[in-house]
Amino acid sequence: MSKICVIIGKKVMVGNNVSHSNIKTKRKFYPNLQEKKFYIPETDEWVILKVSAKGIKHINKNGVLNSLQKAYDKGIIY
């Protein structure tokens, strides 16, 4: 599975581990993804989404259907 938030599109970032002697090695920063089940009252169905913690806050503020529609309009989901 890809490590991308379905709502806001947050994904893995690449950076460096920096040691005390300033040697740099590559590492990855993973988003805080959760598989969460949401109820859509307009269509009377449940959906399971892989969302980040920030995506859950976005859904709580704007609603599931509106958040999915915005993600579709931005091209995050197809």
OpenMM code with the backbone's topology and positions (N, CA, C; nanometers):
from openmm import Vec3, app, unit

residues = "MET SER LYS ILE CYS VAL ILE ILE GLY LYS LYS VAL MET VAL GLY ASN ASN VAL SER HIS SER ASN ILE LYS THR LYS ARG LYS PHE TYR PRO ASN LEU GLN GLU LYS LYS PHE TYR ILE PRO GLU THR ASP GLU TRP VAL ILE LEU LYS VAL SER ALA LYS GLY ILE LYS HIS ILE ASN LYS ASN GLY VAL LEU ASN SER LEU GLN LYS ALA TYR ASP LYS GLY ILE ILE TYR".split()
positions = [
    Vec3(0.0843, -0.1186, 0.0000),
    Vec3(0.0000, 0.0000, 0.0000),
    Vec3(0.0885, 0.1245, 0.0000),
    Vec3(0.0420, 0.2259, -0.0692),
    Vec3(0.1166, 0.3503, -0.0703),
    Vec3(0.0936, 0.4251, 0.0611),
    Vec3(0.1915, 0.5021, 0.1007),
    Vec3(0.1838, 0.5770, 0.2254),
    Vec3(0.1473, 0.7214, 0.1939),
    Vec3(0.0234, 0.7394, 0.1444),
    Vec3(-0.0260, 0.8712, 0.1062),
    Vec3(-0.1627, 0.8923, 0.1705),
    Vec3(-0.1827, 1.0089, 0.2310),
    Vec3(-0.3123, 1.0436, 0.2886),
    Vec3(-0.4119, 1.0682, 0.1756),
    Vec3(-0.5302, 1.0083, 0.1869),
    Vec3(-0.6319, 1.0186, 0.0818),
    Vec3(-0.6933, 1.1580, 0.0774),
    Vec3(-0.6963, 1.2271, 0.1890),
    Vec3(-0.7646, 1.3566, 0.1968),
    Vec3(-0.6744, 1.4730, 0.1591),
    Vec3(-0.5559, 1.4835, 0.2194),
    Vec3(-0.4718, 1.6007, 0.1943),
    Vec3(-0.3495, 1.5711, 0.1090),
    Vec3(-0.3236, 1.4441, 0.0796),
    Vec3(-0.2136, 1.4095, -0.0098),
    Vec3(-0.0769, 1.4083, 0.0551),
    Vec3(-0.0705, 1.4081, 0.1866),
    Vec3(0.0587, 1.4049, 0.2559),
    Vec3(0.1254, 1.2704, 0.2285),
    Vec3(0.2580, 1.2718, 0.1992),
    Vec3(0.3286, 1.1488, 0.1669),
    Vec3(0.4680, 1.1483, 0.2279),
    Vec3(0.5435, 1.0423, 0.2012),
    Vec3(0.6754, 1.0234, 0.2595),
    Vec3(0.7702, 1.1326, 0.2098),
    Vec3(0.8491, 1.1883, 0.3042),
    Vec3(0.9511, 1.2863, 0.2701),
    Vec3(1.0887, 1.2246, 0.2944),
    Vec3(1.1890, 1.2750, 0.2244),
    Vec3(1.3254, 1.2238, 0.2376),
    Vec3(1.4118, 1.3318, 0.2998),
    Vec3(1.4991, 1.2887, 0.3911),
    Vec3(1.5904, 1.3828, 0.4562),
    Vec3(1.7172, 1.3122, 0.4979),
    Vec3(1.7869, 1.3687, 0.5935),
    Vec3(1.9146, 1.3141, 0.6395),
    Vec3(1.9130, 1.2885, 0.7891),
    Vec3(1.9758, 1.1777, 0.8300),
    Vec3(2.0179, 1.1612, 0.9686),
    Vec3(2.1510, 1.2331, 0.9796),
    Vec3(2.1688, 1.3139, 1.0813),
    Vec3(2.2946, 1.3851, 1.0998),
    Vec3(2.3549, 1.3406, 1.2323),
    Vec3(2.4718, 1.2793, 1.2261),
    Vec3(2.5382, 1.2298, 1.3460),
    Vec3(2.6103, 1.3434, 1.4188),
    Vec3(2.6656, 1.3104, 1.5339),
    Vec3(2.7395, 1.4095, 1.6130),
    Vec3(2.8619, 1.4607, 1.5365),
    Vec3(2.9215, 1.3729, 1.4536),
    Vec3(3.0381, 1.4147, 1.3744),
    Vec3(2.9971, 1.4752, 1.2400),
    Vec3(2.8664, 1.5049, 1.2245),
    Vec3(2.8098, 1.5719, 1.1073),
    Vec3(2.8129, 1.4847, 0.9813),
    Vec3(2.8146, 1.3524, 0.9970),
    Vec3(2.8015, 1.2618, 0.8821),
    Vec3(2.6534, 1.2481, 0.8508),
    Vec3(2.6193, 1.2604, 0.7236),
    Vec3(2.4791, 1.2573, 0.6824),
    Vec3(2.4476, 1.1273, 0.6088),
    Vec3(2.3407, 1.0611, 0.6507),
    Vec3(2.2904, 0.9420, 0.5822),
    Vec3(2.1423, 0.9628, 0.5543),
    Vec3(2.0939, 0.9067, 0.4452),
    Vec3(1.9545, 0.9255, 0.4036),
    Vec3(1.8581, 0.8556, 0.4994),
    Vec3(1.7423, 0.9161, 0.5170),
    Vec3(1.6343, 0.8573, 0.5954),
    Vec3(1.5019, 0.9038, 0.5393),
    Vec3(1.3925, 0.8459, 0.5875),
    Vec3(1.2587, 0.8823, 0.5424),
    Vec3(1.1761, 0.9310, 0.6601),
    Vec3(1.0931, 1.0310, 0.6341),
    Vec3(0.9960, 1.0807, 0.7308),
    Vec3(0.8590, 1.0327, 0.6852),
    Vec3(0.7955, 0.9474, 0.7649),
    Vec3(0.6661, 0.8912, 0.7273),
    Vec3(0.5525, 0.9733, 0.7876),
    Vec3(0.4418, 0.9914, 0.7136),
    Vec3(0.3269, 1.0622, 0.7703),
    Vec3(0.2552, 0.9732, 0.8721),
    Vec3(0.1814, 1.0366, 0.9606),
    Vec3(0.1077, 0.9660, 1.0658),
    Vec3(-0.0249, 0.9159, 1.0078),
    Vec3(-0.0203, 0.8038, 0.9352),
    Vec3(-0.1392, 0.7509, 0.8673),
    Vec3(-0.2158, 0.6537, 0.9554),
    Vec3(-0.3478, 0.6624, 0.9484),
    Vec3(-0.4388, 0.5743, 1.0208),
    Vec3(-0.5426, 0.5215, 0.9222),
    Vec3(-0.5799, 0.3938, 0.9368),
    Vec3(-0.6950, 0.3427, 0.8619),
    Vec3(-0.8166, 0.3656, 0.9492),
    Vec3(-0.9103, 0.4445, 0.9005),
    Vec3(-1.0250, 0.4824, 0.9815),
    Vec3(-1.1526, 0.4649, 0.9014),
    Vec3(-1.2566, 0.4219, 0.9702),
    Vec3(-1.3865, 0.4012, 0.9080),
    Vec3(-1.4728, 0.5246, 0.9333),
    Vec3(-1.5303, 0.5808, 0.8264),
    Vec3(-1.6150, 0.6991, 0.8359),
    Vec3(-1.7541, 0.6674, 0.7831),
    Vec3(-1.8546, 0.7272, 0.8454),
    Vec3(-1.9929, 0.7111, 0.8013),
    Vec3(-2.0328, 0.8334, 0.7196),
    Vec3(-2.0920, 0.8081, 0.6022),
    Vec3(-2.1420, 0.9160, 0.5167),
    Vec3(-2.2941, 0.9142, 0.5255),
    Vec3(-2.3548, 1.0086, 0.5991),
    Vec3(-2.5005, 1.0047, 0.6165),
    Vec3(-2.5782, 1.0350, 0.4879),
    Vec3(-2.5179, 1.1113, 0.3960),
    Vec3(-2.5894, 1.1454, 0.2715),
    Vec3(-2.6173, 1.0213, 0.1860),
    Vec3(-2.5219, 0.9280, 0.1835),
    Vec3(-2.5388, 0.8063, 0.1030),
    Vec3(-2.5683, 0.6834, 0.1886),
    Vec3(-2.5727, 0.7017, 0.3216),
    Vec3(-2.6014, 0.5949, 0.4172),
    Vec3(-2.5064, 0.4763, 0.3995),
    Vec3(-2.3743, 0.5057, 0.3957),
    Vec3(-2.2759, 0.3990, 0.3838),
    Vec3(-2.1504, 0.4334, 0.4632),
    Vec3(-2.0690, 0.3296, 0.4899),
    Vec3(-1.9417, 0.3431, 0.5595),
    Vec3(-1.8289, 0.3307, 0.4591),
    Vec3(-1.7231, 0.4101, 0.4759),
    Vec3(-1.6042, 0.3999, 0.3915),
    Vec3(-1.4816, 0.3901, 0.4812),
    Vec3(-1.3821, 0.3121, 0.4371),
    Vec3(-1.2562, 0.3007, 0.5088),
    Vec3(-1.1529, 0.3807, 0.4323),
    Vec3(-1.0917, 0.4785, 0.5002),
    Vec3(-0.9943, 0.5670, 0.4373),
    Vec3(-0.8620, 0.5597, 0.5116),
    Vec3(-0.7525, 0.5728, 0.4386),
    Vec3(-0.6200, 0.5835, 0.4987),
    Vec3(-0.5863, 0.7315, 0.5041),
    Vec3(-0.5996, 0.7897, 0.6242),
    Vec3(-0.5829, 0.9340, 0.6394),
    Vec3(-0.4790, 0.9647, 0.7463),
    Vec3(-0.4175, 1.0810, 0.7344),
    Vec3(-0.3231, 1.1284, 0.8358),
    Vec3(-0.4025, 1.1920, 0.9499),
    Vec3(-0.3321, 1.2237, 1.0578),
    Vec3(-0.3967, 1.2884, 1.1719),
    Vec3(-0.4530, 1.4242, 1.1311),
    Vec3(-0.3804, 1.4963, 1.0464),
    Vec3(-0.4292, 1.6251, 0.9970),
    Vec3(-0.5516, 1.6050, 0.9066),
    Vec3(-0.5537, 1.4946, 0.8304),
    Vec3(-0.6687, 1.4633, 0.7462),
    Vec3(-0.7938, 1.4354, 0.8279),
    Vec3(-0.7763, 1.3703, 0.9447),
    Vec3(-0.8905, 1.3438, 1.0330),
    Vec3(-0.9471, 1.4745, 1.0863),
    Vec3(-0.8592, 1.5686, 1.1229),
    Vec3(-0.9049, 1.7002, 1.1680),
    Vec3(-0.9808, 1.7718, 1.0564),
    Vec3(-0.9312, 1.7581, 0.9334),
    Vec3(-0.9955, 1.8204, 0.8169),
    Vec3(-1.1348, 1.7633, 0.7963),
    Vec3(-1.1486, 1.6314, 0.8110),
    Vec3(-1.2796, 1.5668, 0.7956),
    Vec3(-1.3738, 1.6098, 0.9076),
    Vec3(-1.3235, 1.6188, 1.0310),
    Vec3(-1.4086, 1.6612, 1.1420),
    Vec3(-1.4615, 1.8028, 1.1214),
    Vec3(-1.3816, 1.8877, 1.0595),
    Vec3(-1.4232, 2.0264, 1.0379),
    Vec3(-1.5186, 2.0399, 0.9198),
    Vec3(-1.4878, 1.9727, 0.8068),
    Vec3(-1.5617, 1.9955, 0.6825),
    Vec3(-1.6604, 1.8860, 0.6455),
    Vec3(-1.6535, 1.7703, 0.7089),
    Vec3(-1.7420, 1.6588, 0.6737),
    Vec3(-1.6750, 1.5651, 0.5745),
    Vec3(-1.7189, 1.4400, 0.5756),
    Vec3(-1.6556, 1.3365, 0.4935),
    Vec3(-1.6787, 1.3604, 0.3453),
    Vec3(-1.8028, 1.3802, 0.3072),
    Vec3(-1.8356, 1.3930, 0.1646),
    Vec3(-1.7705, 1.5170, 0.1038),
    Vec3(-1.7722, 1.6283, 0.1757),
    Vec3(-1.7103, 1.7517, 0.1267),
    Vec3(-1.5585, 1.7357, 0.1145),
    Vec3(-1.4966, 1.6689, 0.2114),
    Vec3(-1.3518, 1.6472, 0.2080),
    Vec3(-1.3124, 1.5569, 0.0914),
    Vec3(-1.3894, 1.4517, 0.0677),
    Vec3(-1.3621, 1.3630, -0.0448),
    Vec3(-1.3792, 1.4359, -0.1783),
    Vec3(-1.4790, 1.5222, -0.1862),
    Vec3(-1.5016, 1.5985, -0.3092),
    Vec3(-1.3859, 1.6946, -0.3360),
    Vec3(-1.3357, 1.7607, -0.2328),
    Vec3(-1.2216, 1.8522, -0.2498),
    Vec3(-1.0959, 1.7761, -0.2913),
    Vec3(-1.0750, 1.6570, -0.2329),
    Vec3(-0.9589, 1.5757, -0.2696),
    Vec3(-0.9699, 1.5296, -0.4140),
    Vec3(-1.0909, 1.4979, -0.4582),
    Vec3(-1.1131, 1.4573, -0.5974),
    Vec3(-1.0868, 1.5744, -0.6915),
    Vec3(-1.1320, 1.6938, -0.6554),
    Vec3(-1.1120, 1.8120, -0.7390),
    Vec3(-0.9633, 1.8482, -0.7502),
    Vec3(-0.8858, 1.8268, -0.6420),
    Vec3(-0.7421, 1.8555, -0.6443),
    Vec3(-0.6627, 1.7491, -0.7164),
    Vec3(-0.7241, 1.6330, -0.7433),
    Vec3(-0.6548, 1.5253, -0.8127),
    Vec3(-0.5814, 1.4303, -0.7206),
    Vec3(-0.6073, 1.4362, -0.5904),
    Vec3(-0.5428, 1.3480, -0.4941),
    Vec3(-0.5988, 1.2064, -0.5089),
    Vec3(-0.7311, 1.1973, -0.5263),
    Vec3(-0.7956, 1.0678, -0.5516),
    Vec3(-0.8612, 1.0725, -0.6884),
    Vec3(-0.8846, 0.9582, -0.7462),
    Vec3(-0.9407, 0.9514, -0.8823),
    Vec3(-1.0861, 0.9146, -0.8799),
] * unit.nanometer
topology = app.Topology()
chain = topology.addChain("A")
for resn in residues:
    res = topology.addResidue(resn, chain)
    for name in ("N", "CA", "C"):
        topology.addAtom(name, app.Element.getBySymbol(name[0]), res)
